[in-house]
Amino acid sequence: MTDLTPFDPHATRIAPSILSADFARLGEEVRNVVSAGADWIHFDVMDNHYVPNLTIGPLVCEAIRPHVQVPIDVHLMVEPVDALVPMFAKAGANIISFHPEASRHVDRTLALIRDHGCHAGLVFNPATPLDYMDYVMDKLDVVLLMSVNPGFGGQSFLPSTLPKLRQARARIDKWRAETGHTIALEVDGGVKIDNIAEIHAAGADTFVAGSAIFGKPDYAGVIRDLRAQIAKGASLAA
Ligand SMILES: O=C(CO)[C@@H](O)[C@H](O)COP(=O)(O)O
């Protein structure tokens, strides 16, 4: 059973996306990126149905689980969703997020994820309205805003994500003030050293980065630079 302690509301987190890792050396890649300072491992699941690409499933999650002590953050780009939830929970996932358009019963799927001992997240495509949050705040642990259209790594960050992050941050902060419950605000797609400060200033606290990290010669150096820019973003927001 996963530790369901609420996330630290004051923390920021770097979640390298293994979509850009060398799959022939996946165990070594995840170990290296965690020793380099990654907070979560972001695990992109694509089904060639909800998105036009095909990646990895629960078997690969189970295979990397013994290699990392940090949370595995599973992003399901699949339709339908529910049958995969118990499989990923059993495979060692800690956070499971899905797209509201891919589930007929969003409230039920969120409850299913928590019932399986995982933190539950909802993912918003660039054109998906935040309204999906409104009636399920009590079942959310993560809100993930896509800053690219899902399906591929290496795309450019969509600037329309910045005002959307501000809106999501306002809703999350209001909810926390009312209930004390923390929801992580994660952003995914085109996150780089040169834009992470303004992304943090707009409200994100958790940053998925694939091509910015994997394939680079010095993972620790990149993660250190990303964190230095996040600190700049904090002073921009203050
Ligand atoms: O889910 C996705 C794409 O669908 C992302 O997780 C990408 O893998 C992020 O890659 P970069 O944009 O950071 O290269």
The ligand as an SDF file (V2000), in Angstrom:
LIG
                    3D

 14 13  0  0  0  0  0  0  0  0999 V2000
    3.1860   13.2980  -21.4910 O   0  0  0  0  0  0  0  0  0  0  0  0
    4.0240   13.8050  -22.1890 C   0  0  0  0  0  0  0  0  0  0  0  0
    3.7860   13.9440  -23.6330 C   0  0  0  0  0  0  0  0  0  0  0  0
    2.5440   13.4160  -23.9200 O   0  0  0  0  0  0  0  0  0  0  0  0
    5.2340   14.3700  -21.5460 C   0  0  0  0  0  0  0  0  0  0  0  0
    5.5120   13.7650  -20.3000 O   0  0  0  0  0  0  0  0  0  0  0  0
    6.4800   14.4740  -22.3470 C   0  0  0  0  0  0  0  0  0  0  0  0
    7.1870   13.2770  -22.2940 O   0  0  0  0  0  0  0  0  0  0  0  0
    7.3430   15.5670  -21.7970 C   0  0  0  0  0  0  0  0  0  0  0  0
    8.4660   15.6360  -22.6180 O   0  0  0  0  0  0  0  0  0  0  0  0
    9.2580   16.9930  -22.8340 P   0  0  0  0  0  0  0  0  0  0  0  0
    8.2980   17.9780  -23.4480 O   0  0  0  0  0  0  0  0  0  0  0  0
    9.7070   17.4360  -21.4660 O   0  0  0  0  0  0  0  0  0  0  0  0
   10.3620   16.5930  -23.7250 O   0  0  0  0  0  0  0  0  0  0  0  0
  1  2  2  0
  2  3  1  0
  2  5  1  0
  3  4  1  0
  5  6  1  0
  5  7  1  0
  7  8  1  0
  7  9  1  0
  9 10  1  0
 10 11  1  0
 11 12  2  0
 11 13  1  0
 11 14  1  0
M  END
$$$$
